[in-house]
Amino acid sequence: MTAGDVNMLALGQNVLGPAFSQKYPGVSLMTVHTGPGDAGSRLIFEKISAEAESKKETWDVDVAMVHQIFLKWAEGKDLLLPYAKELSTWKYVTSPFAKNSLGVPAEGYVMPMFQSQTALAYNPDYVKDPPKSYAELVEWVKKNPRKFGYNGIKGGMSGVAFTVGWSTGRQASITSMR
């Protein structure tokens, strides 16, 4: 199950599912999407909580891609299996936020994927000198009407991060991606 914007559904359907099936022939992975934000994670939490309370031996959900808040909810309900230390990618985790999620020790229970970041993507064939700060972006948008867009606050955490950065720190720099 996955919470998040549709990009998380696509990740499950187009990357994780096929990779899993390739590694384990004859086994398929179905991705179920619950929607963006904490609400999507809350639906997954409620599903897993109900399965735990039913005392069934097997559950419908094997893996969940959730937001940080999920660990806070699941902390006292014994809904997590420690496994992540076995992952070969754990050695690349450098952020303290990946080891502690909203005050809950996450190390060993999660596979950190990414933190929401604000990035400016552009086509270098059309944008020769991209803005390097919010202030420069304001000027660029004024000079280039209807040429800028972002995924909005309902389209995932990166849109929220952009909006917060835009409204609070226009002097801050932004990362540019080609």
C-alpha positions as CSV (number, residue, x, y, z in Angstrom):
1,M,0.0,0.0,0.0
2,T,1.2,3.5,-0.7
3,A,0.3,6.9,0.6
4,G,1.4,10.0,-1.2
5,D,0.7,11.6,-4.6
6,V,0.3,9.6,-7.7
7,N,4.0,9.4,-8.1
8,M,4.1,6.9,-5.2
9,L,1.5,4.8,-7.0
10,A,3.6,4.9,-10.1
11,L,6.7,3.9,-8.1
12,G,4.9,0.8,-6.8
13,Q,3.4,-0.1,-10.1
14,N,6.3,0.6,-12.5
15,V,9.4,0.1,-10.3
16,L,8.9,-1.9,-7.1
17,G,6.3,-4.3,-8.4
18,P,8.2,-5.4,-11.5
19,A,11.5,-5.6,-9.6
20,F,9.9,-7.8,-6.9
21,S,8.3,-10.1,-9.6
22,Q,11.7,-10.4,-11.4
23,K,13.4,-11.3,-8.1
24,Y,10.7,-13.8,-7.2
25,P,9.2,-15.3,-10.4
26,G,5.6,-16.3,-10.1
27,V,4.9,-13.8,-7.4
28,S,3.2,-10.6,-8.2
29,L,3.0,-7.4,-6.3
30,M,-0.2,-5.3,-6.4
31,T,0.1,-1.7,-5.3
32,V,-2.9,-0.1,-3.6
33,H,-3.0,3.6,-3.4
34,T,-4.7,5.5,-0.5
35,G,-4.1,9.1,-1.5
36,P,-1.8,11.9,-0.5
37,G,-0.8,13.3,2.8
38,D,-1.4,12.2,6.3
39,A,-4.9,11.1,5.3
40,G,-3.4,8.4,3.0
41,S,-1.1,7.2,5.7
42,R,-4.0,7.2,8.2
43,L,-6.0,4.8,5.9
44,I,-3.1,2.4,5.8
45,F,-2.7,2.6,9.6
46,E,-6.4,1.9,10.1
47,K,-6.2,-1.1,7.7
48,I,-3.2,-2.6,9.5
49,S,-4.6,-1.9,12.9
50,A,-7.9,-3.7,12.0
51,E,-5.9,-6.7,10.7
52,A,-3.8,-6.8,14.0
53,E,-7.0,-6.7,16.1
54,S,-8.6,-9.5,14.1
55,K,-5.8,-11.8,15.1
56,K,-5.5,-13.2,11.6
57,E,-2.3,-15.1,10.9
58,T,-1.8,-13.5,7.5
59,W,-2.5,-9.9,6.5
60,D,-3.4,-8.3,3.2
61,V,-0.6,-5.7,3.6
62,D,3.0,-6.8,3.4
63,V,4.7,-3.5,2.7
64,A,3.5,0.1,3.1
65,M,5.0,3.3,1.8
66,V,3.9,5.9,4.4
67,H,4.6,9.3,5.8
68,Q,6.6,9.9,9.0
69,I,3.5,10.3,11.1
70,F,2.7,6.6,10.6
71,L,5.5,5.6,12.9
72,K,4.1,7.8,15.6
73,W,0.7,6.1,15.3
74,A,2.1,2.6,15.1
75,E,4.6,3.0,17.9
76,G,2.5,1.6,20.7
77,K,0.5,-0.9,18.7
78,D,3.3,-3.4,17.8
79,L,2.5,-3.1,14.1
80,L,6.1,-3.0,12.8
81,L,8.6,-5.7,12.1
82,P,12.3,-4.8,12.4
83,Y,14.1,-5.6,9.2
84,A,15.7,-2.6,7.7
85,K,19.2,-3.2,9.1
86,E,19.3,-6.1,6.7
87,L,19.0,-3.8,3.7
88,S,22.2,-3.1,1.8
89,T,21.2,0.5,1.4
90,W,21.0,1.3,5.1
91,K,24.7,2.2,5.1
92,Y,23.8,5.2,2.9
93,V,21.4,6.7,5.4
94,T,23.1,9.9,6.7
95,S,20.2,12.0,7.9
96,P,19.3,11.9,11.6
97,F,15.7,12.4,10.5
98,A,15.8,9.0,8.8
99,K,16.7,7.4,12.1
100,N,14.1,9.2,14.2
101,S,10.6,9.9,12.9
102,L,8.7,12.6,14.9
103,G,10.3,11.4,18.1
104,V,9.9,7.7,17.4
105,P,13.1,5.6,16.8
106,A,12.8,4.5,13.2
107,E,16.1,2.8,12.7
108,G,15.6,-0.9,11.8
109,Y,11.9,-0.4,11.0
110,V,11.9,1.7,7.9
111,M,13.7,2.1,4.6
112,P,14.1,5.9,4.2
113,M,13.3,6.8,0.6
114,F,13.8,10.5,0.4
115,Q,13.0,13.8,2.1
116,S,10.7,16.3,0.4
117,Q,12.8,18.8,-1.3
118,T,12.2,21.9,-3.4
119,A,13.8,21.7,-6.8
120,L,13.5,23.7,-9.9
121,A,13.4,21.6,-13.0
122,Y,13.9,23.2,-16.4
123,N,14.8,22.4,-20.0
124,P,18.2,23.9,-20.7
125,D,17.3,24.2,-24.4
126,Y,14.7,26.9,-23.4
127,V,16.0,28.2,-20.1
128,K,19.6,29.3,-20.5
129,D,20.1,31.0,-17.2
130,P,17.7,29.4,-14.6
131,P,16.8,31.2,-11.4
132,K,19.0,30.3,-8.4
133,S,16.8,31.8,-5.6
134,Y,13.2,32.5,-4.9
135,A,13.8,36.2,-5.6
136,E,15.3,35.4,-9.0
137,L,12.4,33.1,-9.7
138,V,9.9,35.9,-9.0
139,E,11.7,38.1,-11.6
140,W,11.8,35.2,-14.0
141,V,8.1,34.5,-13.7
142,K,7.3,38.2,-14.3
143,K,9.4,38.1,-17.5
144,N,8.0,34.8,-18.7
145,P,4.3,34.7,-18.1
146,R,2.5,31.3,-18.2
147,K,5.9,29.5,-18.4
148,F,6.1,28.4,-14.7
149,G,4.2,25.9,-12.7
150,Y,4.4,23.7,-9.6
151,N,2.5,20.8,-8.3
152,G,0.6,22.7,-5.7
153,I,-0.1,22.0,-2.1
154,K,-2.5,19.1,-2.9
155,G,0.0,17.4,-5.2
156,G,2.4,16.1,-2.7
157,M,4.9,17.3,-0.1
158,S,7.2,18.9,-2.6
159,G,4.5,21.3,-3.5
160,V,4.0,22.2,0.2
161,A,7.7,22.6,0.6
162,F,7.8,24.9,-2.4
163,T,4.9,27.0,-1.1
164,V,6.4,27.3,2.4
165,G,9.8,28.3,0.9
166,W,8.1,30.8,-1.4
167,S,6.1,32.4,1.3
168,T,8.8,32.4,4.1
169,G,12.2,32.5,2.5
170,R,12.3,34.1,-0.9
171,Q,15.9,35.0,-0.2
172,A,16.8,31.3,0.2
173,S,18.5,29.4,-2.6
174,I,16.8,26.6,-4.5
175,T,18.2,23.5,-6.2
176,S,18.1,23.5,-10.0
177,M,17.8,20.2,-11.9
178,R,18.2,19.7,-15.6
